[in-house]
Amino acid sequence: MTPEELSAAIRAALTAAVEAGELTVEVPAEIRVERPKQKGHGDWTSNLSMQLAKPAGMKPREVAAILAERLGATEGIASLEIAGPGFINITLDAASAGALAQAIVEAGADYGRNDAMAGHVVNLEFISANPTGPLHIGHTRWAALGDSMRRLLTAAGASVTAEYYINDAGAQMDTFGASVLARAKGEPIPEGGYPGAYVDELAQTALAARPDLLELPAEEALATARQLGYEAQLADIRSTLEDFGVFFDVWFSEQTLHAGGAVDSAITRLREQGHVDDRDGAVWLRTTDFGDDKDRVLIRTDGVPTYFAADAAYYLSKKDRGFPEKIYLLGADHHGYVSRLKAIAACAGDDPETNIEIRIGQLVNLGGAKLSKRAGNIIELRDLVSWIGTDAVRYSLARYPADSPISLDGEELRKQTNDNPVFYVQYAHARTANVARLAAEDGVDRSAGFDPGLLSDPAEATLLAALGDFPRIVAHAAELREPHRVARYLEDLAGHFHKWYDTCRVRPRSDEETTDLHRTRLWLNDATRQVLANGLDLLGVSAPERM
């Protein structure tokens, strides 16, 4: 019996009680079961009785007694216990619990996927680094977390568009262009410009594309160097992310907001909403009406739009493109953006509590990392991957909450020991694959027999319960935008598998015949392999067959 099937059984019991007049409540559309926090409290537990007590006008334990009486007749349930204030603790019989192994293997890559967030249409924006230099360790955290969030939300049934906002307008692009042109001329970087060997590389790329670059009039040469340098740097960013396993559905250029009149249109729309003032020769958005600490300038006194004006236009663009939910993943230095972005949403007529969500990622300290030779003062994403490996970097960054600063030891992440979490989980997957290979050599064919009632060892019960919890973990992690819950689950699952492996043999000993117990255990082994692979995929981490 899967958790979904058990939830359906509880719902059927509740429906029957309501129809019989035993309870006067509305039957929830969705009923969830969870793993008990303590051993000995059954395989699954439900707090439904406590949810229904008030509308039913009864004590939670009275509601639980009504549900338990009907639920006790359900095939596959061995026992029920009403505990504490009204929890219903459920123990499945071995055959019902063991049937999950076959269900997981047959579901394959779809096991764990659910519809908890079905109907949600989400624009997920992350990284959005300026195209003026290579990606560094700060961007790496959001690359790992943002892509894992995309995978999680999709697995939970949401429609997700991953978007990268290219900050390719404004004074920093002129400074960038001047830096590229200076290096093309063999001159020093201008004051306030971009240093680093990568600028030399961009200059050579620009010269290769336009051999006449240095012969152009000054203004045209600057514009050309800026554009060619920008294109080359953006291509480097895209290829770096793709090598890291991160892909975007949309690369949105800030330039298009200005060139297409979206900034002017946004200001007009916000003015029509009654939130724009003309004061002191500038144009202002009254964001203080919605909790911001001060009003924000949209158009300066010199007639030039501010970055904030582009932010407002960009938000409206997302709204116009049909995204009711907009998630922004921002760096540690962007705390001040939270209130102003929420104010933009409110000024645009949206609900800042439901239509926009802003997550701030904290800093990462990676011991042993070397500064980039190309960029000089940063730790590049490419260098991290070359040094530690994509899997170790992605897993290590995904296993901590985004809002917690973390310190990692690069040399420890390179080690293949059980103290290294990513190795520990990947090794468990490789071990399941090895068990399957050796079992096949011994002639153990799982299709020749499956008797779930044979999976009665306590280690098997524990492993099956952990496997059954995976869909709930996926749904909960997606709802909370917390990929680290998947990582910590995988580590627990790996531990349960290793204990089961030490206790229960899949392969017959040399003097034994192959029995249905061996075949059934192979189903459980392969179910574990599938869940480990599915969980690692949600984190963008590979599931090796051999290590």
C-alpha positions as CSV (number, residue, x, y, z in Angstrom):
1,M,0.0,0.0,0.0
2,T,1.4,3.3,-1.1
3,P,0.9,6.5,1.0
4,E,-1.4,7.7,-1.7
5,E,-3.5,4.6,-1.4
6,L,-3.6,4.9,2.4
7,S,-4.7,8.5,2.1
8,A,-7.5,7.4,-0.3
9,A,-8.6,4.8,2.2
10,I,-8.8,7.4,5.0
11,R,-10.8,9.7,2.8
12,A,-13.1,6.8,2.0
13,A,-13.6,6.1,5.7
14,L,-14.3,9.7,6.4
15,T,-16.8,9.9,3.5
16,A,-18.6,6.9,4.7
17,A,-18.8,8.3,8.3
18,V,-20.2,11.6,6.9
19,E,-22.8,9.8,4.8
20,A,-23.8,7.7,7.8
21,G,-24.3,10.9,9.9
22,E,-21.6,10.0,12.3
23,L,-19.7,13.2,11.4
24,T,-20.9,16.5,10.1
25,V,-17.9,17.9,8.3
26,E,-16.7,18.8,4.8
27,V,-14.5,16.0,3.4
28,P,-11.1,17.6,2.5
29,A,-10.1,17.2,-1.2
30,E,-6.7,16.0,0.0
31,I,-5.7,14.0,3.0
32,R,-2.0,13.3,3.8
33,V,-0.3,10.8,5.9
34,E,3.2,11.2,7.4
35,R,5.9,9.1,8.9
36,P,5.7,9.0,12.7
37,K,8.6,10.9,14.4
38,Q,9.2,8.0,16.8
39,K,9.7,4.3,16.2
40,G,6.9,2.1,17.5
41,H,4.2,4.5,16.5
42,G,3.3,2.6,13.4
43,D,4.2,3.0,9.7
44,W,2.1,6.1,9.1
45,T,0.2,8.6,11.1
46,S,-2.6,11.1,10.4
47,N,-3.7,14.2,12.3
48,L,-6.9,14.5,10.4
49,S,-9.0,14.0,13.6
50,M,-7.5,17.2,15.1
51,Q,-8.2,19.1,11.9
52,L,-11.9,18.0,11.9
53,A,-12.6,18.2,15.6
54,K,-13.7,21.9,15.7
55,P,-16.0,21.8,12.6
56,A,-17.4,18.4,13.9
57,G,-18.0,19.9,17.4
58,M,-16.3,16.9,18.9
59,K,-13.1,16.0,20.7
60,P,-10.2,14.9,18.4
61,R,-10.1,11.5,20.0
62,E,-13.8,11.0,19.4
63,V,-13.3,11.8,15.8
64,A,-10.4,9.5,15.6
65,A,-12.4,6.6,17.1
66,I,-15.0,7.0,14.4
67,L,-12.5,7.0,11.7
68,A,-10.4,4.1,13.2
69,E,-13.5,1.9,13.4
70,R,-14.2,2.2,9.7
71,L,-10.5,2.3,8.7
72,G,-9.7,-0.9,10.6
73,A,-11.5,-3.0,8.1
74,T,-9.3,-1.8,5.2
75,E,-7.3,-4.6,3.6
76,G,-3.6,-4.2,4.2
77,I,-3.9,-2.4,7.6
78,A,-2.6,-4.6,10.4
79,S,-3.4,-2.4,13.3
80,L,-4.5,1.1,14.4
81,E,-3.8,3.1,17.5
82,I,-5.2,6.4,18.7
83,A,-2.4,8.3,20.3
84,G,-1.9,11.6,22.2
85,P,-4.5,14.2,21.5
86,G,-5.9,12.3,18.5
87,F,-3.3,11.0,16.1
88,I,-4.2,7.9,14.2
89,N,-1.1,5.7,14.0
90,I,-1.4,3.0,11.3
91,T,0.7,-0.2,11.0
92,L,0.5,-2.0,7.7
93,D,0.8,-5.7,7.3
94,A,4.0,-6.9,5.7
95,A,2.5,-7.8,2.4
96,S,0.8,-4.4,2.1
97,A,4.0,-2.6,3.0
98,G,6.1,-4.7,0.8
99,A,4.0,-4.1,-2.3
100,L,5.4,-0.6,-2.4
101,A,8.7,-2.0,-3.7
102,Q,7.1,-3.3,-6.9
103,A,5.0,-0.1,-7.3
104,I,8.2,2.0,-7.1
105,V,10.1,0.0,-9.7
106,E,7.1,0.0,-12.1
107,A,6.6,3.8,-11.7
108,G,10.3,4.4,-12.4
109,A,11.4,8.0,-12.9
110,D,7.8,9.1,-12.1
111,Y,7.8,7.9,-8.6
112,G,7.8,10.8,-6.2
113,R,6.2,13.1,-8.7
114,N,2.8,14.5,-7.5
115,D,0.2,17.1,-8.1
116,A,0.6,19.1,-4.9
117,M,1.3,22.2,-6.9
118,A,-0.8,21.5,-9.9
119,G,-2.3,24.7,-11.4
120,H,0.5,26.9,-10.2
121,V,2.1,28.9,-13.0
122,V,5.5,30.2,-11.8
123,N,8.2,32.4,-13.2
124,L,11.4,31.5,-11.4
125,E,14.3,34.0,-11.8
126,F,17.7,33.3,-10.4
127,I,21.4,34.2,-10.9
128,S,20.8,37.2,-13.2
129,A,24.4,38.2,-13.0
130,N,25.7,41.2,-14.9
131,P,27.2,40.1,-18.2
132,T,30.4,42.0,-17.4
133,G,32.4,39.1,-16.0
134,P,32.5,35.4,-15.3
135,L,30.2,33.7,-12.8
136,H,31.7,33.3,-9.3
137,I,31.0,31.3,-6.1
138,G,28.1,33.6,-5.1
139,H,26.3,32.9,-8.3
140,T,27.1,29.2,-7.9
141,R,24.9,28.9,-4.9
142,W,21.8,30.2,-6.7
143,A,22.7,28.2,-9.8
144,A,22.5,25.0,-7.7
145,L,19.5,26.0,-5.5
146,G,17.6,27.7,-8.3
147,D,17.8,24.8,-10.7
148,S,16.9,22.4,-7.9
149,M,13.9,24.5,-7.0
150,R,12.8,24.4,-10.7
151,R,13.1,20.6,-10.7
152,L,11.2,20.3,-7.4
153,L,8.4,22.6,-8.4
154,T,8.0,20.8,-11.7
155,A,8.0,17.4,-9.9
156,A,5.2,18.7,-7.7
157,G,3.0,19.6,-10.7
158,A,3.7,23.3,-11.2
159,S,4.3,24.9,-14.6
160,V,7.7,26.6,-14.2
161,T,9.6,28.9,-16.4
162,A,13.2,29.4,-15.4
163,E,14.4,32.9,-16.4
164,Y,17.7,34.7,-16.4
165,Y,17.5,38.5,-16.4
166,I,20.4,40.0,-18.3
167,N,21.4,43.3,-16.8
168,D,22.7,44.6,-20.2
169,A,21.7,48.3,-19.9
170,G,23.1,51.2,-17.9
171,A,26.4,52.7,-17.0
172,Q,28.1,49.5,-16.1
173,M,27.8,48.3,-19.7
174,D,29.5,51.5,-20.9
175,T,32.3,51.0,-18.4
176,F,32.6,47.4,-19.5
177,G,32.8,48.4,-23.2
178,A,35.5,51.0,-22.4
179,S,37.5,48.3,-20.6
180,V,37.3,45.9,-23.5
181,L,38.3,48.7,-26.0
182,A,41.2,49.8,-23.8
183,R,42.6,46.3,-23.7
184,A,42.1,46.0,-27.5
185,K,44.2,49.1,-27.9
186,G,46.8,47.8,-25.4
187,E,46.0,50.6,-23.0
188,P,45.4,50.3,-19.2
189,I,41.9,49.8,-18.0
190,P,40.1,53.1,-17.4
191,E,39.5,54.2,-13.8
192,G,36.6,52.2,-12.3
193,G,36.8,49.7,-15.2
194,Y,36.9,45.9,-15.2
195,P,40.4,44.4,-14.5
196,G,41.3,40.8,-15.0
197,A,42.7,38.6,-17.8
198,Y,39.2,37.7,-19.0
199,V,38.9,41.3,-20.3
200,D,42.0,40.7,-22.4
201,E,40.4,37.6,-23.8
202,L,37.2,39.5,-24.6
203,A,39.3,42.2,-26.4
204,Q,41.0,39.5,-28.5
205,T,37.6,38.0,-29.4
206,A,36.3,41.5,-30.4
207,L,39.3,42.1,-32.6
208,A,38.9,38.7,-34.2
209,A,35.3,39.5,-35.0
210,R,36.1,43.1,-36.1
211,P,39.7,43.5,-37.3
212,D,38.9,47.1,-38.1
213,L,37.7,47.8,-34.5
214,L,40.6,50.2,-33.8
215,E,40.1,52.1,-37.0
216,L,36.5,53.0,-36.2
217,P,35.4,56.5,-35.0
218,A,35.7,56.6,-31.2
219,E,31.9,56.4,-30.4
220,E,31.4,53.6,-32.9
221,A,34.4,51.7,-31.6
222,L,33.1,51.9,-28.0
223,A,29.7,50.7,-29.0
224,T,31.2,47.8,-31.1
225,A,33.6,46.8,-28.3
226,R,30.7,46.9,-25.8
227,Q,28.4,44.7,-28.0
228,L,31.1,42.2,-29.0
229,G,32.4,41.9,-25.4
230,Y,28.9,41.5,-24.1
231,E,28.0,38.8,-26.6
232,A,31.2,36.9,-25.8
233,Q,30.8,37.2,-22.0
234,L,27.1,36.2,-22.1
235,A,28.1,33.1,-24.2
236,D,30.6,32.2,-21.6
237,I,28.0,32.5,-18.9
238,R,25.6,30.3,-20.8
239,S,28.1,27.6,-21.5
240,T,29.4,27.7,-17.9
241,L,25.9,27.1,-16.6
242,E,25.1,24.4,-19.1
243,D,28.2,22.6,-18.1
244,F,26.9,22.9,-14.6
245,G,23.6,21.3,-15.6
246,V,21.6,24.6,-15.4
247,F,19.4,25.6,-18.3
248,F,17.0,28.5,-18.7
249,D,13.8,28.7,-20.6
250,V,14.1,32.5,-21.1
251,W,17.1,34.8,-21.3
252,F,15.4,38.2,-20.8
253,S,17.4,41.3,-21.9
254,E,17.0,44.5,-19.9
255,Q,17.8,46.4,-23.2
256,T,14.6,45.2,-24.7
257,L,12.6,47.0,-21.9
258,H,14.1,50.3,-22.9
259,A,14.3,49.8,-26.6
260,G,10.7,48.5,-26.8
261,G,9.2,51.3,-24.7
262,A,8.3,49.0,-21.9
263,V,9.8,51.3,-19.2
264,D,7.7,54.3,-20.4
265,S,4.6,52.1,-20.7
266,A,5.1,50.8,-17.2
267,I,5.3,54.3,-15.7
268,T,2.2,55.2,-17.6
269,R,0.3,52.2,-16.2
270,L,1.5,52.8,-12.7
271,R,0.4,56.4,-13.0
272,E,-3.0,55.3,-14.1
273,Q,-3.1,53.1,-11.0
274,G,-2.6,56.3,-9.0
275,H,0.8,55.6,-7.6
276,V,3.1,57.9,-9.5
277,D,4.0,61.5,-8.5
278,D,6.0,64.3,-10.2
279,R,8.1,65.9,-7.5
280,D,11.2,68.1,-7.6
281,G,11.6,67.7,-11.3
282,A,11.7,63.9,-11.0
283,V,9.1,61.1,-11.4
284,W,8.4,59.0,-8.3
285,L,6.6,55.8,-7.4
286,R,4.9,56.0,-4.0
287,T,6.1,52.7,-2.6
288,T,5.8,53.9,1.0
289,D,2.1,53.3,0.5
290,F,2.9,49.6,0.6
291,G,5.5,49.3,3.3
292,D,8.7,50.5,1.6
293,D,11.0,52.7,3.7
294,K,11.0,55.5,1.1
295,D,9.5,56.4,-2.2
296,R,11.5,55.4,-5.3
297,V,12.6,57.6,-8.2
298,L,11.5,56.3,-11.6
299,I,12.8,59.1,-13.8
300,R,15.7,61.3,-12.6
301,T,15.7,65.1,-13.0
302,D,17.9,64.7,-16.1
303,G,15.2,62.5,-17.7
304,V,17.1,59.3,-17.4
305,P,15.2,56.2,-16.1
306,T,16.5,54.6,-13.0
307,Y,17.3,50.9,-12.4
308,F,14.1,50.8,-10.4
309,A,12.1,51.9,-13.4
310,A,13.4,48.9,-15.3
311,D,12.6,46.7,-12.3
312,A,9.0,47.9,-12.4
313,A,8.8,47.3,-16.2
314,Y,10.3,43.9,-15.8
315,Y,7.7,42.9,-13.1
316,L,4.9,44.1,-15.3
317,S,6.4,42.1,-18.2
318,K,6.2,38.9,-16.1
319,K,2.6,39.7,-15.2
320,D,1.7,40.4,-18.8
321,R,3.4,37.1,-19.9
322,G,0.9,35.2,-17.8
323,F,2.8,34.4,-14.6
324,P,0.6,34.8,-11.5
325,E,3.5,33.7,-9.2
326,K,6.9,35.3,-9.5
327,I,9.8,34.0,-7.5
328,Y,13.0,36.1,-7.3
329,L,16.2,34.5,-5.9
330,L,18.6,37.2,-4.9
331,G,22.0,37.5,-3.4
332,A,23.0,38.3,0.1
333,D,23.5,42.0,-0.8
334,H,19.9,42.4,-2.0
335,H,18.0,42.6,1.3
336,G,16.9,46.1,0.4
337,Y,15.2,44.9,-2.7
338,V,12.5,42.9,-0.8
339,S,10.3,45.7,0.3
340,R,10.7,47.7,-3.0
341,L,9.8,44.7,-5.2
342,K,6.8,43.8,-3.1
343,A,5.8,47.5,-3.3
344,I,6.0,47.3,-7.1
345,A,3.7,44.2,-7.0
346,A,1.2,46.1,-4.9
347,C,1.4,49.2,-7.1
348,A,0.7,46.9,-10.1
349,G,-2.5,45.7,-8.5
350,D,-1.1,42.3,-7.4
351,D,-1.1,40.8,-3.9
352,P,2.5,41.0,-2.6
353,E,1.8,38.0,-0.3
354,T,0.8,35.6,-3.1
355,N,2.0,37.0,-6.5
356,I,5.6,37.7,-5.6
357,E,8.1,35.7,-3.5
358,I,11.7,36.9,-2.8
359,R,14.4,34.6,-1.4
360,I,17.7,35.9,-0.2
361,G,20.7,33.6,-0.4
362,Q,23.5,33.9,2.1
363,L,27.3,33.8,1.5
364,V,29.4,30.8,0.9
365,N,32.9,30.4,2.3
366,L,34.9,27.6,0.6
367,G,38.1,26.7,2.3
368,G,41.0,25.9,0.0
369,A,39.6,27.6,-3.1
370,K,42.0,29.7,-5.2
371,L,41.1,33.0,-6.7
372,S,40.6,33.0,-10.4
373,K,43.6,33.6,-12.6
374,R,41.4,35.2,-15.2
375,A,39.3,37.4,-13.0
376,G,41.9,38.0,-10.2
377,N,39.7,38.7,-7.2
378,I,36.9,36.1,-7.4
379,I,36.5,32.3,-7.2
380,E,35.0,31.3,-10.6
381,L,32.3,28.7,-11.0
382,R,34.3,27.0,-13.8
383,D,37.3,26.7,-11.5
384,L,35.2,25.2,-8.7
385,V,33.8,22.5,-11.0
386,S,37.2,21.7,-12.4
387,W,38.6,21.4,-8.8
388,I,35.7,19.7,-7.0
389,G,33.3,18.4,-9.6
390,T,29.8,19.3,-10.6
391,D,28.1,16.7,-8.4
392,A,30.0,17.6,-5.2
393,V,29.4,21.4,-5.7
394,R,25.7,21.1,-6.5
395,Y,24.9,18.6,-3.8
396,S,26.9,20.5,-1.1
397,L,25.2,23.8,-1.9
398,A,21.8,22.2,-2.1
399,R,21.9,20.5,1.3
400,Y,21.7,23.7,3.3
401,P,18.9,26.2,3.6
402,A,19.4,29.2,1.3
403,D,19.2,31.7,4.2
404,S,22.1,30.2,6.2
405,P,25.7,31.2,5.6
406,I,27.8,28.1,4.9
407,S,31.5,27.1,5.1
408,L,32.7,24.2,3.0
409,D,36.0,22.5,2.9
410,G,36.9,21.9,-0.8
411,E,39.4,19.2,-0.1
412,E,36.9,17.3,2.0
413,L,34.4,17.4,-0.8
414,R,36.9,15.8,-3.1
415,K,37.3,12.8,-0.8
416,Q,35.5,9.5,-1.5
417,T,34.6,8.7,2.0
418,N,31.4,8.2,3.9
419,D,32.1,11.5,5.7
420,N,31.4,13.2,2.3
421,P,27.6,13.4,2.0
422,V,27.5,13.3,-1.8
423,F,29.8,10.3,-1.9
424,Y,27.7,8.6,0.8
425,V,24.5,8.9,-1.2
426,Q,26.0,8.2,-4.6
427,Y,27.8,5.1,-3.2
428,A,24.5,3.8,-1.9
429,H,23.1,4.1,-5.5
430,A,26.2,2.4,-6.9
431,R,25.9,-0.3,-4.3
432,T,22.3,-1.1,-5.4
433,A,23.4,-1.3,-9.0
434,N,26.2,-3.7,-8.0
435,V,23.7,-5.9,-6.0
436,A,21.6,-6.1,-9.1
437,R,24.5,-7.0,-11.3
438,L,25.8,-9.7,-9.0
439,A,22.2,-11.0,-8.5
440,A,21.8,-11.4,-12.2
441,E,25.0,-13.3,-12.4
442,D,23.6,-15.7,-9.8
443,G,20.4,-16.1,-11.7
444,V,18.2,-14.1,-9.5
445,D,15.4,-12.9,-11.8
446,R,12.9,-10.6,-10.0
447,S,10.2,-11.2,-12.6
448,A,10.1,-14.9,-11.6
449,G,8.5,-14.2,-8.3
450,F,7.4,-11.4,-5.9
451,D,5.9,-12.1,-2.5
452,P,5.8,-8.8,-0.6
453,G,4.7,-10.7,2.6
454,L,8.3,-12.0,2.8
455,L,9.7,-8.6,3.5
456,S,9.2,-8.9,7.2
457,D,12.6,-8.1,8.6
458,P,12.6,-4.9,10.7
459,A,15.3,-3.5,8.5
460,E,13.0,-4.1,5.5
461,A,10.1,-2.4,7.3
462,T,12.3,0.6,8.0
463,L,13.6,0.9,4.4
464,L,10.1,0.5,2.9
465,A,8.7,3.2,5.2
466,A,11.5,5.6,4.1
467,L,10.8,4.8,0.4
468,G,7.2,5.5,0.9
469,D,7.9,8.9,2.4
470,F,9.6,10.2,-0.8
471,P,6.5,11.7,-2.5
472,R,5.7,13.6,0.7
473,I,9.3,14.9,0.9
474,V,9.1,16.1,-2.7
475,A,5.8,17.9,-2.2
476,H,6.9,19.5,1.1
477,A,10.3,20.6,-0.3
478,A,8.6,22.1,-3.3
479,E,6.0,23.9,-1.2
480,L,8.7,25.4,1.1
481,R,11.3,26.0,-1.8
482,E,13.8,24.0,0.3
483,P,15.9,21.5,-1.8
484,H,18.0,20.7,1.3
485,R,15.1,18.5,2.5
486,V,15.6,16.2,-0.4
487,A,19.3,16.0,0.3
488,R,18.9,15.2,4.0
489,Y,16.2,12.6,3.1
490,L,18.6,10.9,0.6
491,E,21.3,10.7,3.3
492,D,18.8,9.0,5.7
493,L,17.6,6.7,2.9
494,A,21.2,5.7,2.1
495,G,21.8,4.9,5.8
496,H,18.6,2.7,5.9
497,F,19.8,0.9,2.8
498,H,23.3,0.2,4.1
499,K,21.8,-1.3,7.3
500,W,19.4,-3.4,5.2
501,Y,22.3,-4.5,3.0
502,D,24.2,-5.7,6.0
503,T,21.2,-7.6,7.4
504,C,19.3,-9.0,4.4
505,R,20.9,-11.0,1.6
506,V,19.6,-10.6,-2.0
507,R,21.9,-13.2,-3.5
508,P,21.7,-16.8,-2.4
509,R,24.7,-18.3,-0.6
510,S,26.7,-20.8,-2.6
511,D,24.8,-23.8,-1.1
512,E,21.3,-22.2,-1.3
513,E,18.7,-22.3,-4.0
514,T,17.2,-19.1,-5.3
515,T,13.8,-18.5,-3.7
516,D,11.1,-15.9,-3.9
517,L,12.7,-14.2,-0.8
518,H,15.8,-13.4,-2.9
519,R,13.7,-12.3,-5.9
520,T,11.5,-10.1,-3.7
521,R,14.5,-8.5,-2.0
522,L,15.8,-7.7,-5.4
523,W,12.6,-5.7,-6.0
524,L,13.3,-3.8,-2.8
525,N,16.9,-3.2,-3.8
526,D,15.9,-1.9,-7.2
527,A,13.2,0.3,-5.7
528,T,15.8,1.9,-3.5
529,R,18.0,2.5,-6.5
530,Q,15.1,4.2,-8.3
531,V,14.3,6.5,-5.4
532,L,18.0,7.4,-4.9
533,A,18.3,8.2,-8.6
534,N,15.0,10.2,-8.6
535,G,16.1,12.2,-5.6
536,L,19.6,12.9,-6.9
537,D,18.1,14.1,-10.2
538,L,16.0,16.7,-8.3
539,L,19.3,18.1,-7.1
540,G,20.9,18.0,-10.5
541,V,23.4,15.3,-9.3
542,S,24.3,12.1,-11.2
543,A,23.5,8.6,-10.0
544,P,26.6,6.6,-10.8
545,E,26.3,2.8,-11.4
546,R,29.9,2.2,-10.4
547,M,32.2,4.0,-8.0
